[in-house]
Amino acid sequence: MGVRDHLGRLVPIDGRPERIISLVPAITETMYHLGLDKEIVGRTRFCKFPEVKVQNVINIGGTKDIKLDRIHELKPDLIIAEKEENTKEIVETLEKHYPVFVFEVQHFKDVFPMIEDIGRLTEKEEAGSKLVHQIKTAFQTLPHGGNKRVAYVIWQRPYMVVGKDTYINSLLEEMGFINPFTEVEGRYPMVTEEDFKQAELDELFLATEPFPFREKHLDVFQEMLPHTKVRIVDGEMFWYGAKMVEAAAYFKTIREE
């Protein structure tokens, strides 16, 4: 008996999981939204939401540097991972001991089967369907980005941007933006000042994570790109899952500015 995860792996899940460890911050938040407070027994140090609830859950390390001894102590009957967020080595280590269900969220459309599958795995189908409906409804009301050329910067020294085959890029496209750096090789390509200038950008988004871009960085980029609107954007609003309901309202304010 078992179920297929998003990578096609057969995961030996027998019955409803009662002790879940999540290695994915966005999915941790989503599971709480579905009402799995009692089932979540472990999470990473990057799982920040909902703040009050995650404080009471054991920290099992990072998304790419887990504390295996802590996981063994928790005796999970299901571990949740994601292809990009966690390493293949972590999954291979954990699956020797526990059922590990791996999601793959690279595009906007991948979010909905992710939520629905969590609902099925945990017998929270109704809550999952409700969240999917809320997200779809929220994004249907967003004003279109008008095909503006936008880059989403995630790192400084070297400059790195979001590229093709990423959830964030698909989200930008969903909002009607064009990301010129999808034409560059790599999902998170390194770029230069000259690359920014040649991209003919209408807007430049400096994300607050993983690199903590702040207001102090605006002047540097605005001087580099005097004809481009440069803004700081809340990186947490670009998480997938439950955060997307709140994010839709945030994106609407950006479009209206």
C-alpha positions in Angstrom: 0.0 0.0 0.0 1.2 3.5 -0.7 0.6 6.7 -2.6 2.6 8.4 -5.4 4.2 11.7 -4.6 4.9 14.5 -7.1 8.1 12.8 -8.3 6.3 9.5 -8.9 7.8 7.8 -5.9 5.7 5.3 -4.1 5.4 6.5 -0.5 4.3 3.8 2.1 1.6 5.7 3.9 -0.9 3.5 5.7 -3.8 5.4 7.2 -4.1 9.0 8.3 -0.7 10.5 9.5 -0.8 11.8 13.1 2.9 12.9 13.5 4.0 15.1 10.6 7.3 16.8 10.1 7.4 19.6 7.5 10.7 20.5 5.9 9.1 23.3 3.8 8.2 26.7 5.3 5.4 27.5 2.8 3.9 24.0 3.3 4.1 24.2 7.1 2.0 27.4 7.0 -0.4 25.8 4.5 -0.9 22.7 6.8 -1.7 25.0 9.7 -4.2 26.8 7.5 -5.9 23.4 6.9 -6.2 22.8 10.6 -3.4 20.3 11.2 -2.2 22.0 14.4 -2.1 18.7 16.4 -0.5 16.7 13.7 2.6 18.9 13.1 5.3 17.8 15.5 8.4 19.1 13.7 9.4 22.0 11.4 12.6 23.8 10.2 14.0 26.9 11.7 12.8 28.8 8.6 9.2 27.8 9.2 8.0 31.2 10.6 4.3 31.1 10.1 1.9 31.1 11.9 4.3 32.7 14.4 2.5 31.8 17.6 1.9 28.2 16.6 5.3 27.3 15.2 7.1 28.5 18.4 5.6 25.5 20.1 6.9 22.9 17.6 10.3 21.3 17.7 12.9 22.8 15.3 14.6 20.0 13.4 17.3 22.2 11.7 17.3 23.9 8.3 15.8 22.9 5.0 19.1 21.6 3.8 20.8 20.7 7.1 18.5 18.7 9.2 19.2 17.3 12.7 18.5 13.6 12.2 18.6 12.8 16.0 15.8 15.2 16.6 13.7 13.7 13.9 14.3 10.2 15.3 13.1 11.4 18.7 9.9 12.7 17.2 9.0 9.4 15.6 7.1 10.9 12.6 4.7 8.9 10.5 5.0 11.3 7.6 7.7 13.8 6.5 6.9 16.5 3.9 9.6 17.7 1.5 9.9 19.7 -1.7 12.2 19.0 -4.6 13.9 22.5 -4.7 13.6 23.3 -1.0 15.3 20.1 0.2 18.2 18.1 -1.1 18.0 14.6 -2.7 20.5 13.4 0.0 18.1 14.5 2.8 15.2 12.6 1.2 17.3 9.5 0.6 18.5 9.5 4.2 15.0 10.0 5.7 13.2 7.6 3.5 15.2 4.7 5.0 13.3 5.3 8.2 10.1 7.2 7.4 7.5 7.8 4.7 8.7 11.0 2.8 6.3 12.7 0.5 8.0 15.0 -1.9 6.1 17.8 -3.6 7.4 19.8 -6.6 6.2 23.4 -6.9 7.8 25.1 -9.9 4.8 26.9 -11.3 1.6 28.7 -10.2 -0.5 25.8 -11.4 1.5 23.3 -9.2 0.1 24.9 -6.0 -3.4 23.6 -6.4 -2.5 19.8 -6.6 -0.1 20.4 -3.7 -2.9 21.8 -1.5 -5.4 19.1 -2.6 -2.9 16.3 -2.0 -2.1 17.6 1.5 -5.9 17.5 2.1 -6.2 14.0 0.8 -3.2 12.7 2.8 -4.5 14.2 6.1 -8.2 13.8 5.5 -8.6 17.6 5.2 -10.1 17.5 1.7 -12.8 20.1 2.4 -10.4 22.6 3.9 -8.0 22.0 1.0 -10.7 22.6 -1.6 -11.8 25.8 0.2 -8.3 27.2 0.2 -7.8 26.4 -3.5 -11.0 28.3 -4.3 -9.9 31.3 -2.2 -6.6 31.5 -4.0 -8.1 31.2 -7.4 -10.8 33.8 -6.6 -8.2 36.2 -5.2 -6.0 36.1 -8.2 -8.9 36.4 -10.7 -9.5 39.9 -9.3 -5.9 41.1 -9.8 -5.4 43.9 -12.4 -3.1 42.8 -15.3 0.5 43.9 -15.2 0.2 45.3 -18.7 3.1 43.2 -20.1 5.6 45.4 -18.2 9.2 44.1 -18.2 10.1 43.2 -14.7 13.2 41.6 -13.0 13.0 40.0 -9.5 16.4 40.3 -7.7 17.2 37.8 -5.0 20.9 38.3 -4.3 23.7 40.9 -4.3 27.4 40.2 -5.0 26.9 38.6 -7.4 23.6 39.8 -8.6 21.1 37.0 -9.0 17.6 37.1 -10.4 14.7 34.7 -10.7 14.7 33.0 -14.1 12.7 30.3 -16.0 11.0 27.3 -14.5 10.5 28.8 -11.0 7.4 29.4 -9.0 8.2 33.1 -8.6 8.6 33.7 -12.4 5.3 31.9 -13.0 3.7 34.1 -10.5 5.1 37.2 -12.3 3.7 35.8 -15.5 0.3 35.1 -13.9 0.2 38.8 -12.9 0.9 39.9 -16.5 4.6 40.8 -16.3 7.4 39.8 -18.7 10.6 38.6 -17.1 13.4 39.1 -19.7 15.8 36.9 -17.7 13.8 33.8 -18.6 15.9 33.9 -21.8 19.1 33.4 -19.8 20.3 29.9 -19.0 19.5 28.7 -15.4 16.7 29.1 -13.0 18.4 31.7 -10.8 21.0 33.2 -13.2 23.8 35.5 -12.2 23.6 38.8 -14.0 25.7 42.0 -14.3 24.9 45.7 -14.2 25.1 45.7 -17.9 22.6 42.9 -18.1 20.1 45.0 -16.1 20.7 48.0 -18.4 20.2 46.0 -21.6 17.0 44.3 -20.3 15.0 47.6 -20.8 13.1 47.0 -17.5 10.0 48.9 -16.6 10.3 47.8 -13.0 12.9 46.2 -10.8 11.8 44.2 -7.7 14.3 43.9 -4.9 13.1 41.0 -2.7 13.6 41.1 1.1 14.7 37.4 1.0 16.9 35.5 0.7 19.1 38.5 0.5 17.7 41.2 2.8 17.3 44.1 0.4 16.2 47.2 2.2 15.4 50.9 1.5 19.2 51.6 1.6 19.7 49.6 -1.5 17.2 51.5 -3.6 19.5 54.4 -4.5 22.2 52.2 -5.9 19.8 50.5 -8.3 17.9 53.7 -9.1 21.2 55.3 -10.1 22.1 52.3 -12.2 18.6 52.3 -13.9 17.3 55.9 -13.9 14.3 55.1 -16.2 13.2 52.0 -14.2 10.9 52.0 -11.3 12.8 50.3 -8.5 11.0 49.0 -5.4 11.4 46.8 -2.4 9.0 43.8 -2.4 8.2 41.6 0.5 9.7 38.2 -0.4 7.3 36.4 1.9 4.4 37.5 -0.3 6.0 35.3 -3.0 5.6 32.1 -1.0 3.2 29.5 -2.4 0.3 28.0 -0.5 -1.8 29.7 2.2 0.2 32.9 1.9 -1.2 33.4 -1.6 -4.6 34.7 -0.3 -2.8 37.5 1.6 -0.4 38.0 -1.3 -3.1 38.7 -3.8 -4.2 41.8 -1.9 -0.5 42.8 -1.6 0.0 42.5 -5.3 -3.1 44.5 -6.0 -1.6 47.5 -4.0 1.6 47.1 -6.0 -0.3 47.3 -9.3 -2.2 50.3 -8.2 0.8 52.4 -7.1 
